[in-house]
Amino acid sequence: MKVRIITPEKVLFEGESESVTFPGINGSFDVLPHHAPLITALQKGTIRYLVNGTKYEQSIGSGFVKIENDILTACVEK
């Protein structure tokens, strides 16, 4: 999946990922390849993503994520 995590100031991450966990407003949720299309709000927390078997984390304030055709774009506040 292509993942892009951006703020109004800069790109925090852009690349391929095997899975991503987002801090949704109704609890954390995982996104795997071929996930159904979705647009949802995010709350303060941590985005966790797996790249080539290595786990990474990015703390965020709030924002939203759009998921469509294995492209995930998260617009967040830092």
N, CA, C and O atoms as a MOPAC input file, in Angstrom:
PM7 MOZYME 1SCF
protein

 N      0.84600 1    -1.17400 1     0.00000 1
 C      0.00000 1     0.00000 1     0.00000 1
 C      0.89300 1     1.23800 1     0.00000 1
 O      1.97600 1     1.24200 1     0.58500 1
 N      0.42100 1     2.27300 1    -0.65800 1
 C      1.12800 1     3.54900 1    -0.62100 1
 C      0.57300 1     4.36000 1     0.54300 1
 O     -0.63900 1     4.53300 1     0.66900 1
 N      1.46300 1     4.84900 1     1.38100 1
 C      1.05400 1     5.60700 1     2.56400 1
 C      1.69800 1     6.98300 1     2.51800 1
 O      2.88200 1     7.13300 1     2.21600 1
 N      0.88400 1     7.98000 1     2.82500 1
 C      1.38800 1     9.34900 1     2.90400 1
 C      0.81500 1     9.97400 1     4.16400 1
 O     -0.40400 1    10.04900 1     4.31800 1
 N      1.68200 1    10.42700 1     5.07000 1
 C      1.27400 1    11.10300 1     6.29500 1
 C      1.80200 1    12.52600 1     6.19200 1
 O      3.01000 1    12.75800 1     6.14700 1
 N      0.85900 1    13.48500 1     6.15500 1
 C      1.26200 1    14.87400 1     5.93500 1
 C      0.67000 1    15.79700 1     7.00000 1
 O     -0.37600 1    15.51100 1     7.58500 1
 N      1.36400 1    16.90800 1     7.23600 1
 C      0.86700 1    17.99500 1     8.07400 1
 C      0.76800 1    19.22200 1     7.16500 1
 O      1.20900 1    19.16800 1     6.01700 1
 N      0.19900 1    20.32200 1     7.65500 1
 C      0.19400 1    21.54000 1     6.83300 1
 C      1.61000 1    22.03000 1     6.50200 1
 O      1.80200 1    22.74200 1     5.51700 1
 N      2.59800 1    21.65300 1     7.31600 1
 C      3.96100 1    22.13700 1     7.11500 1
 C      4.85300 1    21.21800 1     6.29000 1
 O      5.71800 1    21.69400 1     5.55500 1
 N      4.64900 1    19.87900 1     6.40700 1
 C      5.60000 1    18.97600 1     5.75100 1
 C      5.03100 1    17.56500 1     5.61000 1
 O      3.97400 1    17.23600 1     6.14800 1
 N      5.76200 1    16.75900 1     4.87700 1
 C      5.44400 1    15.33900 1     4.73200 1
 C      6.19400 1    14.58600 1     5.83000 1
 O      7.41900 1    14.67600 1     5.91400 1
 N      5.46500 1    13.84000 1     6.67700 1
 C      6.09600 1    13.07500 1     7.75300 1
 C      6.56600 1    11.71200 1     7.27300 1
 O      7.59700 1    11.21300 1     7.72200 1
 N      5.80800 1    11.10600 1     6.35600 1
 C      6.19700 1     9.81400 1     5.78900 1
 C      5.51600 1     9.64700 1     4.44100 1
 O      4.35600 1    10.01700 1     4.26200 1
 N      6.25900 1     9.08500 1     3.49900 1
 C      5.69000 1     8.74200 1     2.20600 1
 C      6.41700 1     7.50100 1     1.71100 1
 O      7.63400 1     7.51200 1     1.52400 1
 N      5.66000 1     6.43400 1     1.50100 1
 C      6.27800 1     5.20800 1     1.03100 1
 C      5.32200 1     4.03700 1     1.08300 1
 O      4.12900 1     4.20000 1     1.34000 1
 N      5.86000 1     2.85500 1     0.83700 1
 C      5.08600 1     1.61800 1     0.85200 1
 C      5.04500 1     1.04000 1     2.26600 1
 O      6.00700 1     1.15700 1     3.02600 1
 N      3.92100 1     0.41800 1     2.60600 1
 C      3.75500 1    -0.19500 1     3.92100 1
 C      2.91200 1    -1.45800 1     3.79300 1
 O      2.01700 1    -1.53300 1     2.95100 1
 N      3.20500 1    -2.45400 1     4.63600 1
 C      2.43200 1    -3.69600 1     4.63100 1
 C      1.14500 1    -3.57200 1     5.42900 1
 O      0.14400 1    -4.21100 1     5.10600 1
 N      1.17100 1    -2.74200 1     6.48300 1
 C     -0.01600 1    -2.52800 1     7.31900 1
 C      0.13600 1    -1.21100 1     8.06900 1
 O      1.24400 1    -0.72800 1     8.30000 1
 N     -1.01500 1    -0.64000 1     8.44400 1
 C     -1.00800 1     0.62300 1     9.19000 1
 C     -2.09300 1     0.55300 1    10.25300 1
 O     -3.18700 1     0.05300 1     9.99500 1
 N     -1.79300 1     1.05300 1    11.45200 1
 C     -2.78300 1     1.17000 1    12.52300 1
 C     -2.98600 1     2.64900 1    12.81000 1
 O     -2.03300 1     3.38400 1    13.06900 1
 N     -4.24700 1     3.07200 1    12.75900 1
 C     -4.59700 1     4.47300 1    12.97400 1
 C     -5.36500 1     4.64500 1    14.28300 1
 O     -6.10700 1     3.74700 1    14.68100 1
 N     -5.19500 1     5.80100 1    14.96900 1
 C     -5.97400 1     6.10000 1    16.18000 1
 C     -7.30600 1     6.76100 1    15.79600 1
 O     -7.42400 1     7.98600 1    15.81300 1
 N     -8.28900 1     5.95300 1    15.45500 1
 C     -9.59300 1     6.48100 1    15.06400 1
 C    -10.34200 1     7.06900 1    16.23800 1
 O    -10.02300 1     6.77100 1    17.38900 1
 N    -11.33000 1     7.89600 1    15.96800 1
 C    -12.08800 1     8.52500 1    17.05800 1
 C    -12.93800 1     7.51600 1    17.82200 1
 O    -13.35500 1     7.78900 1    18.94800 1
 N    -13.20100 1     6.35100 1    17.22600 1
 C    -13.93700 1     5.28900 1    17.92300 1
 C    -13.02400 1     4.13500 1    18.30400 1
 O    -13.49500 1     3.02600 1    18.55700 1
 N    -11.72500 1     4.38800 1    18.34600 1
 C    -10.75200 1     3.35600 1    18.69600 1
 C     -9.79900 1     3.10200 1    17.53700 1
 O    -10.05300 1     3.51000 1    16.40300 1
 N     -8.71700 1     2.43400 1    17.83500 1
 C     -7.71200 1     2.13200 1    16.82100 1
 C     -8.26100 1     1.14100 1    15.80100 1
 O     -9.09700 1     0.29500 1    16.12000 1
 N     -7.77400 1     1.26400 1    14.57000 1
 C     -8.16000 1     0.30900 1    13.54100 1
 C     -6.98300 1     0.05400 1    12.61600 1
 O     -6.14200 1     0.92500 1    12.39300 1
 N     -6.94200 1    -1.16300 1    12.08200 1
 C     -5.86200 1    -1.59000 1    11.20400 1
 C     -6.29500 1    -1.51300 1     9.74500 1
 O     -7.46100 1    -1.72400 1     9.41200 1
 N     -5.33800 1    -1.20800 1     8.89500 1
 C     -5.57300 1    -1.19600 1     7.45500 1
 C     -4.55400 1    -2.12800 1     6.81300 1
 O     -3.34600 1    -1.97400 1     6.99400 1
 N     -5.06300 1    -3.09300 1     6.06200 1
 C     -4.24600 1    -4.03700 1     5.32100 1
 C     -4.51300 1    -3.82300 1     3.83000 1
 O     -5.46400 1    -3.12800 1     3.47000 1
 N     -3.68700 1    -4.40900 1     2.95700 1
 C     -3.93700 1    -4.25300 1     1.52100 1
 C     -5.36500 1    -4.64100 1     1.13500 1
 O     -5.95400 1    -5.55100 1     1.71800 1
 N     -5.90100 1    -3.94300 1     0.15500 1
 C     -7.24400 1    -4.16700 1    -0.39300 1
 C     -8.35400 1    -3.78100 1     0.58100 1
 O     -9.46100 1    -4.31300 1     0.49800 1
 N     -8.07000 1    -2.85900 1     1.50500 1
 C     -9.08000 1    -2.36900 1     2.44500 1
 C    -10.17500 1    -1.64000 1     1.67000 1
 O     -9.90900 1    -1.03100 1     0.63400 1
 N    -11.38800 1    -1.70400 1     2.16800 1
 C    -12.50600 1    -0.99300 1     1.55200 1
 C    -12.25700 1     0.51900 1     1.60600 1
 O    -11.59100 1     1.00000 1     2.52300 1
 N    -12.78000 1     1.26300 1     0.64300 1
 C    -12.62900 1     2.71800 1     0.67300 1
 C    -13.21800 1     3.30000 1     1.96300 1
 O    -14.24700 1     2.83900 1     2.45700 1
 N    -12.53800 1     4.32600 1     2.49800 1
 C    -12.94200 1     4.88900 1     3.78500 1
 C    -12.37200 1     6.28700 1     3.93300 1
 O    -11.24100 1     6.55200 1     3.52600 1
 N    -13.15600 1     7.17600 1     4.51600 1
 C    -12.66200 1     8.47600 1     4.98700 1
 C    -13.13700 1     8.59000 1     6.42400 1
 O    -14.33200 1     8.47500 1     6.69400 1
 N    -12.20700 1     8.81800 1     7.35100 1
 C    -12.59300 1     8.89000 1     8.76100 1
 C    -11.67500 1     9.83300 1     9.53000 1
 O    -10.54200 1    10.09700 1     9.12800 1
 N    -12.19900 1    10.33000 1    10.64600 1
 C    -11.43700 1    11.23900 1    11.50800 1
 C    -10.48100 1    10.45200 1    12.40300 1
 O    -10.73200 1     9.30100 1    12.75900 1
 N     -9.38500 1    11.10800 1    12.74900 1
 C     -8.39800 1    10.53800 1    13.65500 1
 C     -8.30600 1    11.40500 1    14.90200 1
 O     -8.51800 1    12.61600 1    14.85000 1
 N     -7.98800 1    10.76800 1    16.01800 1
 C     -7.79400 1    11.50600 1    17.25900 1
 C     -6.31600 1    11.48500 1    17.63700 1
 O     -5.51100 1    10.79900 1    17.00700 1
 N     -5.97800 1    12.23600 1    18.65700 1
 C     -4.59900 1    12.27700 1    19.14500 1
 C     -4.16200 1    10.85800 1    19.48700 1
 O     -4.88400 1    10.11200 1    20.14800 1
 N     -2.97700 1    10.50500 1    19.02900 1
 C     -2.46500 1     9.16200 1    19.28800 1
 C     -1.24900 1     8.88100 1    18.42300 1
 O     -0.47400 1     9.78100 1    18.10000 1
 N     -1.09700 1     7.61600 1    18.05600 1
 C      0.07300 1     7.17500 1    17.30400 1
 C     -0.34300 1     6.37400 1    16.08000 1
 O     -1.13800 1     5.43900 1    16.17500 1
 N      0.19900 1     6.74900 1    14.93700 1
 C      0.04700 1     5.93600 1    13.73200 1
 C      1.22200 1     4.96200 1    13.72100 1
 O      2.37900 1     5.36400 1    13.84200 1
 N      0.90700 1     3.68400 1    13.57300 1
 C      1.94100 1     2.65000 1    13.52200 1
 C      1.90600 1     1.99900 1    12.14400 1
 O      0.83500 1     1.64200 1    11.65100 1
 N      3.07600 1     1.84400 1    11.51900 1
 C      3.11000 1     1.25300 1    10.19100 1
 C      4.32400 1     0.33700 1    10.04400 1
 O      5.36100 1     0.53800 1    10.67600 1
 N      4.16200 1    -0.66900 1     9.19700 1
 C      5.16400 1    -1.70500 1     8.99000 1
 C      5.75400 1    -1.54700 1     7.59700 1
 O      5.03200 1    -1.57800 1     6.60000 1
 N      7.08100 1    -1.37700 1     7.53500 1
 C      7.78400 1    -1.20200 1     6.26300 1
 C      8.89800 1    -2.24000 1     6.20200 1
 O      9.83100 1    -2.21000 1     7.00300 1
 N      8.79200 1    -3.14700 1     5.25300 1
 C      9.79700 1    -4.20700 1     5.08800 1
 C     10.08500 1    -4.93900 1     6.39700 1
 O     11.23700 1    -5.24900 1     6.70100 1
 N      9.04100 1    -5.21200 1     7.16500 1
 C      9.18400 1    -5.95600 1     8.41500 1
 C      9.61500 1    -5.12600 1     9.60900 1
 O      9.71600 1    -5.65700 1    10.71500 1
 N      9.87200 1    -3.84500 1     9.42000 1
 C     10.29000 1    -2.95200 1    10.50600 1
 C      9.11600 1    -2.07200 1    10.91400 1
 O      8.44300 1    -1.48800 1    10.06500 1
 N      8.87600 1    -1.98100 1    12.22300 1
 C      7.77100 1    -1.17500 1    12.74500 1
 C      8.22200 1     0.26700 1    12.97200 1
 O      9.31000 1     0.51600 1    13.49200 1
 N      7.36800 1     1.21200 1    12.57400 1
 C      7.61600 1     2.63500 1    12.77000 1
 C      6.39800 1     3.26400 1    13.44300 1
 O      5.28800 1     2.74300 1    13.33900 1
 N      6.60600 1     4.37500 1    14.12700 1
 C      5.52600 1     5.09400 1    14.79200 1
 C      5.61800 1     6.58000 1    14.50900 1
 O      6.70600 1     7.13900 1    14.36900 1
 N      4.44100 1     7.21700 1    14.42800 1
 C      4.37500 1     8.66800 1    14.24500 1
 C      3.27000 1     9.20800 1    15.14800 1
 O      2.09900 1     8.87900 1    14.95600 1
 N      3.62900 1    10.03200 1    16.13000 1
 C      2.63700 1    10.64700 1    17.00800 1
 C      1.91900 1    11.76100 1    16.26500 1
 O      2.53500 1    12.52100 1    15.51900 1
 N      0.59900 1    11.85300 1    16.47800 1
 C     -0.18800 1    12.89700 1    15.82100 1
 C     -1.11500 1    13.56300 1    16.82600 1
 O     -1.37300 1    13.03000 1    17.90600 1
 N     -1.61300 1    14.74500 1    16.45000 1
 C     -2.59800 1    15.43700 1    17.26800 1
 C     -3.99100 1    14.96400 1    16.89600 1
 O     -4.64800 1    14.29000 1    17.68900 1
 N     -4.44300 1    15.30600 1    15.71100 1
 C     -5.73100 1    14.86800 1    15.19500 1
 C     -5.66700 1    14.97600 1    13.68300 1
 O     -4.64600 1    15.39500 1    13.13800 1
 N     -6.73300 1    14.60900 1    13.00000 1
 C     -6.74300 1    14.72900 1    11.55200 1
 C     -7.75700 1    13.79300 1    10.93600 1
 O     -8.76600 1    13.45000 1    11.55200 1
 N     -7.47500 1    13.38300 1     9.70400 1
 C     -8.34200 1    12.43100 1     9.03200 1
 C     -7.50300 1    11.60100 1     8.06700 1
 O     -6.38100 1    11.97000 1     7.71800 1
 N     -8.07500 1    10.46200 1     7.64100 1
 C     -7.39600 1     9.60400 1     6.68300 1
 C     -8.36700 1     9.21400 1     5.57900 1
 O     -9.54700 1     8.96400 1     5.82500 1
 N     -7.85200 1     9.16800 1     4.37200 1
 C     -8.61900 1     8.70200 1     3.22100 1
 C     -7.93800 1     7.43700 1     2.71300 1
 O     -6.72600 1     7.41200 1     2.49700 1
 N     -8.74100 1     6.38100 1     2.52400 1
 C     -8.23000 1     5.10500 1     2.03900 1
 C     -8.98700 1     4.76100 1     0.76600 1
 O    -10.21500 1     4.67600 1     0.76700 1
 N     -8.24200 1     4.56400 1    -0.32500 1
 C     -8.87700 1     4.21400 1    -1.58400 1
 C     -7.84100 1     3.58800 1    -2.52100 1
 O     -6.76600 1     4.14800 1    -2.73900 1
 N     -8.18300 1     2.41600 1    -3.07100 1
 C     -7.31900 1     1.72800 1    -4.04800 1
 C     -5.89300 1     1.52000 1    -3.53300 1
 O     -4.92600 1     1.75800 1    -4.25600 1
 N     -5.76800 1     1.07300 1    -2.27400 1
 C     -4.45800 1     0.82800 1    -1.64600 1
 C     -3.58700 1     2.08100 1    -1.55600 1
 O     -2.36100 1     1.98700 1    -1.50200 1
 N     -4.23000 1     3.26100 1    -1.54000 1
 C     -3.52400 1     4.52200 1    -1.30100 1
 C     -4.12000 1     5.13900 1    -0.04400 1
 O     -5.31400 1     5.43300 1     0.00400 1
 N     -3.27800 1     5.33500 1     0.98000 1
 C     -3.71000 1     5.90200 1     2.25400 1
 C     -3.08800 1     7.28500 1     2.39600 1
 O     -1.86800 1     7.43300 1     2.33600 1
 N     -3.92800 1     8.29500 1     2.58400 1
 C     -3.43000 1     9.65600 1     2.79500 1
 C     -3.98300 1    10.15200 1     4.12400 1
 O     -5.19300 1    10.30700 1     4.28800 1
 N     -3.08100 1    10.39700 1     5.06800 1
 C     -3.45800 1    10.90600 1     6.38900 1
 C     -3.02000 1    12.36600 1     6.48400 1
 O     -1.83200 1    12.67000 1     6.37700 1
 N     -3.97400 1    13.25800 1     6.68500 1
 C     -3.70500 1    14.68200 1     6.89500 1
 C     -3.86500 1    14.92300 1     8.39100 1
 O     -4.96300 1    14.78700 1     8.93100 1
 N     -2.77400 1    15.28000 1     9.06100 1
 C     -2.77400 1    15.33600 1    10.51600 1
 C     -2.17000 1    16.63000 1    11.04000 1
 O     -1.45700 1    17.34200 1    10.33300 1
 N     -2.47700 1    16.91000 1    12.29200 1
 C     -1.79200 1    17.97100 1    13.03000 1
 C     -0.74400 1    17.30300 1    13.87800 1
 O     -0.95300 1    16.19300 1    14.36700 1
 N      0.35500 1    17.94600 1    14.05600 1
 C      1.46000 1    17.37000 1    14.82300 1
 C      1.38500 1    17.71400 1    16.26300 1
 O      2.24500 1    17.30300 1    17.04200 1

